[in-house]
Amino acid sequence: MKINIIIVSQKPEAWVTQATNEYIKRFSKEINFNIIEIPLALRSKEKNLSQTQIDKYKEIEYLNISKYIKNGYNIALEIKAKILSTEELAERLREFQHSNPNINIIIGGPHGLHPELLAKCQEKWSLSKLTLPHNLVRVIITEQLYRGWTILKNHPYHK
């Protein structure tokens, strides 16, 4: 199984890369886990952006993300989407093992994901009703995927 985290962001801080890589290296060889970084669309320095400007940024990011989601099962992380428990996430991983060998989990930029991209996603998940910083989301989703995987493998990490 292959899991891609596709994230629109700036270069992460060192602690984020270190934490994320720690969980990635714990995955067994059964999972090919990748972080694909999509650069933020160049933004105006204006503080009050118009909706037209925001839509343009989301469109540019969508076009860049589109290169990576052609073959796979696409999941958007969205604050207003379904919140899964860790056990539910583990069950989804079990299902993906049998039916979808290529999973793409997409994390949008500061203004979210383009509507056309959301329409191409088979699922939408939320990590919390809270607004979380991108760096933390990257670590949390990686850790939760690892935790879900350990549940499936009856590994004691989850306890």
Secondary structure, DSSP 8 states (H G I E B T S, - for coil): -EEEEEEE-S---HHHHHHHHHHHHHS-TT-EEEEEEE------S-SS--HHHHHHHHHHHHHHHHTT-SSSEEEEEEEEEEE--HHHHHHHHHHHHHH-SEEEEEE-BTTB--HHHHHH-SEEEES-SS---HHHHHHHHHHHHHHHHHHHTT-GGG-
